[in-house]
Amino acid sequence: MSEAADLIADEPLWTGQDMVDAMGARPVHEMPAAVTGISIDSRTLKPGDAFFAIKGDNFDGHNFATAAAAAGASVLVISENKLPALGRLTVPMMVVGDVLEALGRLGMAARARTKARIIAVTGSAGKTTTKEALRHVLAPSGTVHASAASFNNHWGVPLTLARMPATTDFGVFEIGMNHPGEITPLVKMVRPHIAIITLIAAAHLGHFKDLKEIAHAKAEIFAGVTSDGHALLNRDDAHFGLLQKLAKQAGVPNVHGFGAHDRANVRLINAKYSDGGTAVTAKVFKDEVSFQLPVPGRHMVQNVLAVLGAAKLAGADMETVCEALGTLQSEKGRGQRHRLQVGAGYFTLIDESYNANPASMQAALDVLASAPIEDGGRRIAVLGDMLELGDHSRDLHAGLADAVSAAAIDRLYLAGPEIRVLADALPNDMHCEYEASADDLTGALVASPQPGDVIMVKSSNGIGFSRIVKAFLEKYPQAAG
């Protein structure tokens, strides 16, 4: 079925009066009968959308209210203290004390009116992949509303909620955090029936003392679980016991594990890995299922076990869920593969440029190590900084040496100030080239592929390795076949 946010004309997302009531807003001018969408960006606003003039760290949405009106906004949501400057506008306006808080109230109203089964996903790695997989596999069972991109923070979560149509069957929300205390207010808006924690790992470790503190912060997701709800936890994670305890302390009545562990409720029975994907057999509570997963990697299988458990608990048809897993694709920057023509042959580019922490680095290197190479081809890793590791950064970057050595890499390229220590930790006989930045690395790297190569690009998003991927895609055409 189509994405629930694609509304038909006689089913508006909101009426103007419903929004006024939900937010406690003061209406100025006549309120619209129909609001067809919610926008916080005048550049992407569609006619009929309500424009929320949120004040961010770098921009104040009120400065773009005129542009939003010109673009066809049905109503502007503005703060009281900005009304004098915008009083000349004749477009309908809803005046509130704080625009972001009003968006949160509208999001909670959307949650209150829906009968959808709500799933929330957090974790140190795999959040977006798991969320997108749920979006994909639940679609045959009903209308799905899910977070766009990584809309998982203090504005992304209420925005996603406010955009959820009343007729949604399944809602899937990603909830992220960089610091303790950030998940709690968001999950209390979402109020999930099912909460997933994918993995506890050294992401954002610079803001925490240790992994145990990260586990406690991720466990804040339990604070919003409904009274009859479920927690799905990684049974193979060293912090499973702690998370299980915290879930029960928070009053979650049903706690389940997923993984290869013998006591996992959603248990991996067998996985046959290949470069083209994985043949999987699993036991989902009492039922055994088998399917072909076209996305390679052990970490992908682990994420899919969580997806299977959540889909079952949400009441989806498991036969269609397993069929849909057979057409699952990696997302841009998260393992997406490109077969690119070079000379008389082709090479494979694996785009992992969106995010990186020690756990996801290990997973990506495992995928590269298992990738078959054609005659004369090489395994090439292009690695950049893992950000937000604080005082642990030096040790964790240098600590990648064993994983790199085990990955049978023929050439290693590094860029970024923090990953430089890895070059010194590697064996002397490994071919390693270091540059200060992604841009310094790009020219020579993009000129170097040979037929049969497999090139994997992996870093935190802020390092700019997506520009390396873009340069490859601009220079080399997609290969046939």
N, C-alpha and C positions, 0 to 999 in steps of 0.2 A: 504494500500500500504506500501511497505517497507520504512525504514528510508532512506532519500535521500542521506545520506552520504555513503551508500553502493553502490559504483560506479561500473559500468560494465567496462570491459577492454577498450572498444573503446570510452569511455567517461571519459577521465581523469579529475580530479578536476581542474588542471591547466596545461598549457604547460610551459616549462622553460622560453621561451621568454616572455609570458604574465606576468609571475612573475617579470622578470627583468624590463619590461616596467612599471608595476604597482608600483614597489617599487623604481624605479630609481636606481637600483643596478648595480654594475660593475661585469660582468661575468668573472669567472676564470675557464679555461678548457671548454670543450664543454657542452652546456646546455642540460638537458634531454628533450626529446620530450614530455614526460608525467610525471606529478607529481600526485600521487594518494591520497595523504593525507598530513596533516600538523601536525608536532609533536614538542613539546618542552621538551620531556622526552625520553632520549635514551633507557630507560628500557622498554617502551611500544611502541617504534617506530616499524612500519611495513615496510617491504621492499617496496621501491617506494615513501615513505614519504619524504617531505622536512623537514629538522631539523633546527629549529630556535634556535640559541644559546643565549637565553635570560639571562641576568644577573639579578638574583633575590636578595632578602635580605640575603639568606643563601648560595646560590649556583650560580656559573657562568656557564652557558651552554657551554661556550667555552672549559671548562675542560672536557666535555663529547663528544666533536666533534669527536674524534677518535672512541669512542664507537658507536656513531651514524653511522659513515661511515661503521664500521664493521657489524652493524646490517642491513645494506642495504639501507641507506638513498640515495635518488636519487640526492640530492643536499644539501649543508650546507649553511645556511644564517648566515654570521658572520660579526662582526664589523671590520672596516678598521684597527684599532690599534691592532687587534689580528691576522691579516693575517701573519705577520712574523713568529709567533710561530707555525702556522698551514700550512706553505707553503710546507711542505714535503708531505702533503696529495694530492693524485691524484684525489680524488672525486670532481665532479663539485662544485663550490662555488659561491655564490652571495655575494658580499662585499658591505656593507652599512655603513652609519655613526653610526646609532643606531639601534640595532636589533628589539627592541620593537616598535619603531616608524615605522620601515619598515613593521612589522606585522600589525600595524594599517593601513598603506597605502594599504596593500594587502586586509585587511578587507573591507575598503571603496571601493576598486575596485570590490570586490565580491558583495557588496550592489548595486553598480552602474549597474552591468550587469544583475541582476536578475529582473524578473517580478513578483516575489513572493509578497504575501500580508504579511507584516511584523508587528508583534505584540511584544511590549515590556512590561515587567511586573516589577514593583517595589512595595515597601510597607514594613511596619515594621514586618509583619508576613504573611505567606501564599504564598510568591513569588514562591518558588520551587514547592509547591503543585499545584499552579495554572498553572505554566509553564508545568509541567508534565501532568496535566489534558488536557491542550490544545494540547499537543503532541498526546495524546491518542485519543481524540475525532475528531481531524482534519484529522487523518490518512486515514479514509475511503473516504475523499473528495479529496485527493491529496498527493503528496510527502511532508513530513514535515521535516524540519531541526530545531533542538532546542538545546539549551545549554546542554552540558553534566554536570551532577552533579550540583554544584552551581558555574559554571563558570560565575561569574557576576561582576568581578572587572576589573582593568586596563589592565590585560593580558587576562583574561577569555573571555571578550566581543570581542576584536579584533580576538582572536583565533577562537572563534565560528563563527564569520563572515567570516574569511578566509577559513574556512572549508565548507562553504555553497556552494553547487553545483549551477551552473547557471540554472539548470532545476527545482529548488525548487518551489513548489507551495505556501507553507506557511512557514515562518520563525518565530520562537518564541524565544525571548531573555529575559533572566533575568538580571536585572541591580540592583546592590546593592551599598551600601555606608556606610561608618562609619563616614564621616566628610562632611561638606558643600563643594560644588564645585566638588565632585567626579562624580556625575551622568552626568553633562553637557557635558564633552568631549566624554563620552561613547555613550550617546543618539544621539549626532550629527554624530557619525559613523553609528549607527543603522538606523536612520531616519525612525521610525515606522509610519505605517498608523494608528495604534491603540495603545494607551498607557493606561495601567491599573495601578492604585494605589489601592492595596488591602485593606490597613488599616494603620492608623497612631497610633502608640503605643510607649511605653517607651523602645524601642530597641536602643542600643547605646546611651542612654540618657546621659552617662558620657561625651560625646563629644558635648552636646548641652545644652542650658539654660533651654529649656522646650519643650513641644510637638509641640508648634507652630513653633519653629525653625526646628524641624524634618519635619513638614509638608512643610515648605519652601524648605528644601533640597530635599524631595521627588518630589516636584513640578518642579524641574529642568528637569524632564523627558519630560515636555511639550516643552522644547527648541528645541527638534529634530523632533517633529511631522511634518509630511508632510503637505503641504499647504491645502490639502483637507481631512486631517486626523481627528481622533476622540480621545477623552479622555473618559475613563470609570472609574468612581469614586464611592466609597462606599457611597451610599446615607444615610446609617444608622450611618456613622461616624460623630462625633461631628465637625470634621474639613472639612466636605463637602463644606460648604459655602466658606471657605477660598480657598480650592483647586479649586473650580469652578471659583472663581474670578481670581486666578493665571493662570488658563488655558486660560481664555479669554484674560488676559493681554498678554500672550505669543503668542496670535494669533491663538489658536486652534479653528477652526470654528465650531466643533461639540462636545458638552460636554454632556455626558449621566450619569445617576446614576443607580446603581444596589443595590438591597436590599429589605427589607420588607416595606420600607417607601411608603406611598400612591402615592407619586409623582415620584417614581423610574421608569425609562424607562424599566429596566429589573427587574420585580417585583415578589417577592415571594407571591403567592396566598395562598398556603397551604403546610405544611410540617408535615408529621406524622412520628415521630422519634421512632426508636427502636434500640436495640443493633445490629441488623443485618443490619442496614442502615436506609434510609429515603425515604418515598414515597413523591415525590415533584411535585407540580403543580406550574407553573410560567408563567408569561406573558412576552414574549421577544419582546419588542416594540409592535407590533400589534397582534402577534400570541401567542396563549396559547399552552403550551407544558406540558406533564406529563411524568415522568420517575421514575424508582427506582434507588436510589443511594446506592450502597452496602457499602459505607464507612460511619460510623456513625459520628454524631456531627453537631451542629448548625454552627460551623465555616466552616465545609466542604460545607454546603449548600451555605453559603455566597460566598465562593470561586467559586463554580460552577455557581452561578449567573453571575459572571464576565466572566467565560468561555463561557457561553451561549451568552452573549452580544458580546464578541469578535468574536466568531465563526459566528454569524449572520452578523456582520459588515464585516467580512473577506470573506463572500460569500460561506461559507460551507453549505452542505446539512443538514438541521436541523433535519430531521428524523434520519439520520445516526448518527448525534451528540448525540441525545437523546438515541439511541440504545447503543452507545459506553459508555455513562455514566453508563449504567447498568453493565459494566464489569470493571469499574475503581477500582484500588487497591491503598492502601496507600503505600508510599515509605519507604524504610529502614530508621529508625530513625525519621520518621514523621507519627507515628500512625500505623505502620505495626503491625499486630496481629499474634501471634503464639499460637496454641493450643498444649500444651505440656503434655505428659503423666507423671503422678505421681501416684504411687501405682496402685490401681485398677481404677483410674479415670484420670482426666486431670485438668489443670489450664490454664488460659489465660494470656499471657504476651503481654502487649501493649508497643511497643518500640517508645518512644518519645525522644530519647537520643540525637538527633542532634542539637536542638536549643531550647532556652527558653527566654522569656521575660514575663512581667506581663500579657499581653493579651493572649499569647499562653498557659501560665500556667493555666489561668482561663478556657480556652477552653478544655484543657486536663483533668482538674479536673471535668468539666461538663460531659465529656465522661465517665470518671470513675464512676461518681455518677449515671449515667443512665445505666451502665452495670449490667445486671442481674447476680446474683450469685446463684450457686447451693446450696443445703442443706449443711450446715456446712462450706460453703465457706466464704471468707472474701474479702473486698475491701482493697487493699494495695497500698499506694502511696510511691514511692521512688523518692525523689526530691533533686536536686542539685542546685548549684549556677546559678543565671542568671548574665551573665557577661556584662561588659561595661556599667554599670549603674552609675558609678562615685559616686558623693556625695549623690545621691538619693538611693544608694544600700540598706542601712540599712532600710530606711522607706519602700521601695518597697518589700523587702523580708519579713519584719514583716507584711506588708499589705496583704500577702497571707493568713493570719490566717482565715479571714472570709470565703474565698473560700474553704479552707481545711475543716473548720468546717461544711460547707454546703454540702460537698461532701459525707457525710455518710461513712467516711473512718474508717475502723476497726484498721488498723495499719499504722503508718507513719514512714518512715525511711528517715533521712536527712544526707547529706554529703557535705562538702565544707565549707570554712571559712566564706563566706558571708551569707549563709542561716542559720547559727547557731541562729541568732536572732529570727527566726521563732519559734524555740522550746520554747523560753521564752514568746512568744505572744499567745500561744495556751492554751485552757482550761486545767486545771490540770488533768482532767479525760481522756484525749486523750492519747492513747498509742503511744509514740513517742520515737524513738531511734536515737541518733546522733553519727556520726563518723567524723573524720577529713577529710577523703578522700574516694573516690569510692572504692579503693582497701581495705581499712580498713572495709568497709561495706560488701564487696562481699561475704566472706566466710559464715558467719552466715545467711545472707539473702538468698543465693542460696540453703542453706540446709533446708529452712523453708517452702516451699510451700506445701499446702494441696489440695486435690481434691476440685474443685469448686471455688478456689481462682481466683480473677482477680488482676493482679499486673501491675501497670503502672509506667514506668521509665521515668523521665523527667528532663532534665537539659540542660545547654549550652554545646556545643560540647567539649569545652576545659577542662571541668571537668573530662572527661573520663568515663562517665556513659555507653558508648557503651561497655566497658569491662564487666560491670555487665550483660548486655544483652547477650554478647557473652558467659559468664560463664553459664547462664541459658541454652542457646541453646546447649552448649557442654555437659551439664550434663543430660538434659532431652530430650528424643526423641519426634519427632512430633507425636501427637495423631491421630489416625484414625478418619475419619468422618469429 
